[in-house]
Every structure is written in structure tokens, then in C-alpha cells.
Amino acid sequence: MPKADTPPAYEDAILTPKYEDLRHLPQYSDPGHGVGPDPPPAPPPAYSPGPGSMAAGPGFLPVGMPHSIIPTLSAGVSTHSHGDMDEFVNDQWESTSVRHAFIRKVYLILAAQLSFTVGIVAVFTFVDPVRQFVIRNPAVYWASFGIYFIVYCVLICCKEPRRRFPLNLVLLGVFTLAMSYMTGTIASYYDTKAVFLAIGITTVVCLAVTIFCFQTKVDFTSCGGLLCILAVLLMIIGIITAVVLSFQYIPWLHMLYAAIGAVIYTLFLAYNTQLLIGNRELSLGPEEYIYGALSLYIDIVQIFLFILEIGGAALD
């Protein structure tokens, strides 16, 4: 391009435009008015920086130019999106913190219940007068079982601790006492070795199931229907076993029943454990910690009783 055709610099065009240099441009025909030069464009307004403002130059925008044309990392994202994202992150963090606090509360209550139950079982196992009294009076066991069943039904019907927190806490204490008493009466009929063996195996099984439920992607909460069927099957097998053993038929049938019961309640333990986690198909609410501790407590005690039955029959 010739030097005469080189356009002026940007600063010169803005501050001192020279439109007379446009005369050498070729003429264009106008269909309505013949041939003639096109009118020059309107000159842009001169920029005069005000006091305290930054002068226009390379790398700076003139005063008054909209700044929204500058591309940023948030281009295409509305201003409300940042607030929504922060709110989403805060909600996720808050829900995770609430769930962790809920799990800690459940396991603290469960630890207190199991400690009390182990103490009661130790009394019925090592204190010989108490043990002999229970063996001579089987009505003690049936009374504790009746209290256990009634309190359990009441706790299920009113598992809303926000409204009935003192009542639920009292019922939970009464239920723990009844369940511990029933477990102690059953343990008094077995040898001390069988009791220690059952406690050790139950501890290992519960720890393994708990760790597995917190690590696995398998959702046991979606198997509620299957667990209900297994519970009904266990009840039917228990009735048949009670009838058959009353006539002294098939003496090993109670061991088979105990093995099936231990497996089914281990599955129930996995189901109730994943209800606490909260990232499965079903989950407990943050305020249902009493019900969560109650469910785990029943599963663990039932596993202990079934393993005690197997171990006691094997050691006899």
C-alpha cells in the first residue's frame, strides 16, 4: 500500500481528524442524484479527560465506555449464579455436617446401650445366685420379653423426638433395661465359654458389617421387601422349630434356625446401618437418632443371641 493511502494513527484520527485527505478517494455513483462524493461520516466527539480521571491511551478504556464488554471468567454466567453456587455448596456442607453429627449421636447412644447390656449379662453369667434364680424361675424371662415387646411397639409409634424427646428417652431406657434383662436371662442358661465366644464373634461381625456398609456402593436400603420376606420366613421357621423341638424331633434343627437367624439379622444390621449414612435410596432424618440407635441395638443383640445358641449347642 502506498504511503499516501496509509490510514492515520488511531490517536490522530480521534483527536485531530483530517477529512480533507478523503478527497482523493474514488467517486461513487448515486442512483438518485448522479455521481458525486459520499458525504464524510460525522466526526467522533473529542475526548477530554476530566480532573482526576485516567487519560485515554493504550491499555485503558475511555471514561464512559461500558466495562461489560471485557471478557472475564464469568462470561455467560449471570450474577445470580454465583449466589446459587455458594448457596448450593453451603447447603451441601451443612447437610454433611448434620449427618455426621447424627451418626455420632446414634453410635454414642448405641455404645451406652451395649455397655449396659454387657454389664447385665456379666451379672447373670458370673454371679451364681442370680444365675440359679433365673434357672429356677423361667417366668422372669417371659416377663422381660413382654416388657421388651411392648416398649418397642410404643417407641415405633412415637419416634418423633422433637415433640416427645423426654418420653422417647425414658422409653429407650426402659427398653434397654428390658432387653438387657432378657439377654441376661438367656445367657444364664449357657456356659461362660459360650458367652465369651458369642460376644467375640458378634463384635467382629458388627465391625465388619459397619465398615463394609460405609465403603460399599451396594444399596441395602433398596432391599426392604426382601428383608421383610426373610423376616416372615424366620418367624415361620421359628414356630416350626418350637413345635418340632417340643416332641424331641430333629435335635439339630435349632442350630439351623439359629444360623438362619444370624444371617438375616446381619442383613438387617447392614440395612439399618445404611439408613444412617444418608446417601442411599432411603435414610433416616437427622432427628430420628433414638430410632436409629434402637434399630442397631436390636440387630446386634439378636445376632449375639443366635450366635450364643449356636456356640452353646456346639460346646454341649
Salt bridges, closest charged atoms under 4 A:
ASP5 OD1 - HIS24 NE2 3.75
ASP30 OD2 - HIS33 ND1 3.20
GLU160 OE1 - ARG163 NE 3.92
